[in-house]
């Protein structure tokens, strides 16, 4: 089962994305438990990164969200239209000098909360793939 949503970057992007995820969860009977809370947090971080870091809140740019579910796995893809980034250059949020920063934890959280994570970042955008075992 696969569903996609293409949404423009605006003040309601995150709300629309979360509604899309919740509708998918309800439709495909994904249990609303602690595991789903991890999915929701990782998903929210990926969408926020796409809005703020990828698309830089540009209303002319879109975010593509694809949700896939089979009997064992739930996979989420979030793709922006930004200029990309180098993952190894993202500061480690667990280092003392970064602990009090107000941002910079998204990639770290997604990696910790998902069972698998892959980032494909090019000059035409970044796609984050998050996998969760059900």
C-alpha positions as CSV (number, residue, x, y, z in Angstrom):
1,X,0.0,0.0,0.0
2,X,1.4,3.3,-1.1
3,X,0.1,6.9,-1.0
4,X,1.7,10.2,-2.0
5,X,1.1,13.8,-1.1
6,X,2.7,16.8,-2.9
7,X,2.3,19.9,-0.8
8,X,3.6,23.5,-1.3
9,X,5.8,25.0,1.4
10,X,3.6,27.4,3.5
11,X,2.4,27.9,7.0
12,X,0.1,24.9,6.9
13,X,2.6,22.4,5.4
14,X,3.3,20.6,8.7
15,X,-0.4,20.4,9.6
16,X,-1.3,18.9,6.2
17,X,1.6,16.4,6.4
18,X,0.6,15.2,9.9
19,X,-3.1,14.9,8.8
20,X,-1.9,12.8,5.8
21,X,0.2,10.5,8.0
22,X,-2.7,10.2,10.5
23,X,-5.2,9.4,7.8
24,X,-2.8,6.7,6.4
25,X,-2.4,5.3,9.9
26,X,-6.1,5.0,10.4
27,X,-6.8,3.6,7.0
28,X,-4.2,0.9,7.3
29,X,-4.8,0.1,10.9
30,X,-1.4,1.1,12.2
31,X,-1.7,1.0,16.0
32,X,-1.5,4.3,17.9
33,X,1.1,3.3,20.4
34,X,4.6,4.3,21.5
35,X,6.1,3.0,18.3
36,X,3.8,5.3,16.3
37,X,4.9,8.2,18.5
38,X,8.5,7.6,17.3
39,X,7.2,7.5,13.7
40,X,5.4,10.8,14.2
41,X,8.4,12.5,15.8
42,X,10.8,11.4,13.1
43,X,8.3,12.3,10.4
44,X,7.7,15.8,11.9
45,X,11.5,16.3,12.0
46,X,11.9,15.3,8.4
47,X,9.1,17.6,7.2
48,X,10.3,20.5,9.3
49,X,13.8,20.0,7.8
50,X,12.3,20.0,4.3
51,X,10.4,23.2,5.1
52,X,13.1,25.2,6.8
53,X,16.5,23.9,5.7
54,X,15.6,22.4,2.3
55,X,13.0,24.7,0.8
56,X,13.9,27.6,3.0
57,X,10.1,28.3,3.4
58,X,9.9,29.2,-0.3
59,X,6.2,28.9,-1.2
60,X,7.2,28.1,-4.8
61,X,8.8,24.9,-3.7
62,X,7.1,21.6,-2.9
63,X,7.6,18.7,-0.6
64,X,6.7,15.2,-1.7
65,X,5.7,12.7,0.9
66,X,5.4,9.0,0.1
67,X,4.1,6.4,2.6
68,X,4.5,2.7,2.0
69,X,3.3,-0.1,4.2
70,X,3.5,-3.9,4.0
71,X,2.9,-6.6,6.6
72,X,6.3,-6.0,8.3
73,X,7.4,-2.5,7.5
74,X,6.3,1.1,7.3
75,X,8.5,3.3,5.1
76,X,8.3,7.1,4.8
77,X,10.0,9.3,2.2
78,X,10.1,13.1,2.5
79,X,11.7,15.0,-0.4
80,X,12.3,18.7,-0.7
81,X,13.4,20.9,-3.6
82,X,16.4,22.6,-1.9
83,X,20.0,22.7,-2.8
84,X,21.1,19.7,-0.7
85,X,23.5,19.3,2.1
86,X,26.4,17.1,3.2
87,X,25.2,14.9,6.1
88,X,28.7,14.5,7.5
89,X,28.9,18.3,8.0
90,X,25.8,18.4,10.2
91,X,27.1,19.2,13.7
92,X,26.8,16.5,16.4
93,X,24.0,17.8,18.7
94,X,25.4,15.7,21.6
95,X,28.7,17.6,21.8
96,X,28.9,20.0,24.7
97,X,29.1,23.1,22.4
98,X,25.9,22.1,20.7
99,X,23.7,21.1,23.6
100,X,22.1,24.5,24.1
101,X,21.5,25.3,20.4
102,X,17.9,25.6,19.5
103,X,18.1,23.6,16.3
104,X,20.3,20.9,14.8
105,X,18.8,17.8,16.2
106,X,16.5,16.7,13.4
107,X,18.8,14.2,11.6
108,X,20.0,12.9,14.9
109,X,16.5,12.2,16.1
110,X,15.3,10.7,12.9
111,X,18.3,8.3,12.9
112,X,17.6,7.3,16.6
113,X,13.9,6.9,16.2
114,X,13.8,4.9,12.9
115,X,14.9,1.4,12.3
116,X,16.7,2.6,9.2
117,X,17.4,5.9,7.7
118,X,18.9,6.9,4.4
119,X,19.5,10.5,3.0
120,X,19.9,11.1,-0.7
121,X,21.0,14.8,-1.0
122,X,21.8,16.4,-4.4
123,X,21.7,19.9,-5.8
124,X,18.1,19.3,-6.8
125,X,16.8,18.4,-3.3
126,X,17.1,16.0,-0.4
127,X,15.1,12.8,0.1
128,X,15.0,11.3,3.6
129,X,13.9,7.6,3.8
130,X,12.8,6.3,7.2
131,X,12.0,2.7,7.8
132,X,10.1,1.3,10.7
133,X,9.4,-2.3,11.6
134,X,5.8,-3.0,12.5
